[in-house]
């Protein structure tokens, strides 16, 4: 009985870990943090690239609720400034670790 209970608990814990590690998909715009905070033109690639070159972090602005996610691994979204994308990654609060980027349709 005791071994069965331990087995069930272990199985549940493994299932929870597996669910927690699944990538979340967020559709939105890649821009710089400065433009995103001001509600600027999210599709202005030239502005986003200029601000990123000056040290601003690139962010993802979600279509659904306009939430701004700081991109943890900046290199993953370089070249997508001003693009409407679907990002798959691990979300932790207001930060996303990007696993893949695809153009939104």
Secondary structure as GFF3:
##gff-version 3
##sequence-region A 1 105
A	DSSP	alpha_helix	2	20	.	.	.	ID=ss1
A	DSSP	beta_strand	24	32	.	.	.	ID=ss2
A	DSSP	alpha_helix	33	38	.	.	.	ID=ss3
A	DSSP	alpha_helix	45	53	.	.	.	ID=ss4
A	DSSP	beta_strand	58	62	.	.	.	ID=ss5
A	DSSP	beta_strand	68	71	.	.	.	ID=ss6
A	DSSP	three_ten_helix	74	76	.	.	.	ID=ss7
A	DSSP	beta_strand	84	92	.	.	.	ID=ss8
A	DSSP	beta_strand	95	103	.	.	.	ID=ss9
###
